[in-house]
Amino acid sequence: MAYTAKDYSNLIGIEGFSETLLRNHFTLYQGYVTNTNKLTDSLAAMLKEGAVSKPEYSELKRRMGFEFNGMRLHEYYFGNLGGKGFLDRSGKLGRKLAENFGRYEDWERDFKATGAMRGIGWAILYQDNVTGKLINQWINEHETGHLAGSFLILVMDVFEHAFITDYGLKRADYIEAFFKNIDWAEVEGRLK
Ligand SMILES: [Fe+2]
């Protein structure tokens, strides 16, 4: 059964993100959902037809990592926006960030620096599912660099489409605006 795109129109009106930027971003996200559904159907049809040894099958398989992650990462991203950007540093997540990075400020500096890296992709705060440790990681495009089995805690889109409409090339200003709108309750709820 086809997967349905989630509705994030509740985010319209958040400070620092214009309606045009957000609506275009929702449309891009919906494209990933459509393409993931299409790919799923094409692969199932090829399996039925016995076409699994064709190069087209291999290429579609590879493509799934791009489309599926493009879909799911946007859901984490929109899902961790819409808050007031206030993190209680004495709470579970605040304490854990300080514990893992020395102090909260060092975590923030590292996460922002990860997001400011040249290239298109994502900055993600992960929790290692084996050790429970928190790790800031860069993802190239949507599918390269994921930490196997780890949980996604905070997800920030740094493709140009996420900010260029409102901030031009000033990615650092966008990152500041992103931080002002983090829904930390949602983020903390993702901790295991
Ligand atoms: Fe995006």
Boltz pocket constraint, residues with backbone or C-beta under 6 A from the ligand:
constraints:
  - pocket:
      binder: B
      contacts: [[A, 25], [A, 28], [A, 74], [A, 157], [A, 159], [A, 161], [A, 162]]
      max_distance: 6.0
